[in-house]
């Protein structure tokens, strides 16, 4: 014969004092588990938003590096005589889009184009709906680093966001 009703091995009894096979959790045990899960979820939310911001920052660093390298490659091509330019020009592209649209190689007999970027990336911190070259703040060669402004060419770009990065530096200063 099995254990008696009310013992540690068979805590529940059915009608007429017969043992049952019903095992379960009390309401208090279920509430305690729900409270623990909600505390863990609340702790994880800030970490998730922090991770998302970190990913956008990595994307911003990568995009800035690619575009700056492309602008420098454009300038080198001009210095080497592969891109036609007028006397007195800085040698940097007049428009950011020229890096992706390509420019004619003056040394190539077939007049092939030189491409510096596949596409102009979008600033990851730009407002919704702003894409490509319009998402970046451009700096002319003639402007100072302390007071960047647009001009006849595109010497540098930076984010237009006023948010501060995880490193404490505003994105528009990267």
Secondary structure, DSSP 8 states (H G I E B T S, - for coil): ----TTSSS---B-GGG-B-------HHHHHHHHHHHHHHHHHHHHHHHHHHHHHHHHHHHHHHHHHHHHHHHHHHHHHTTSS---TT--SS-SSTTHHHH-EE-TT-TT--EE-S-SS----TTS-TT--GGGGEEEE-TTS-STT----SS--EEEE----B-TTSSBGGG-
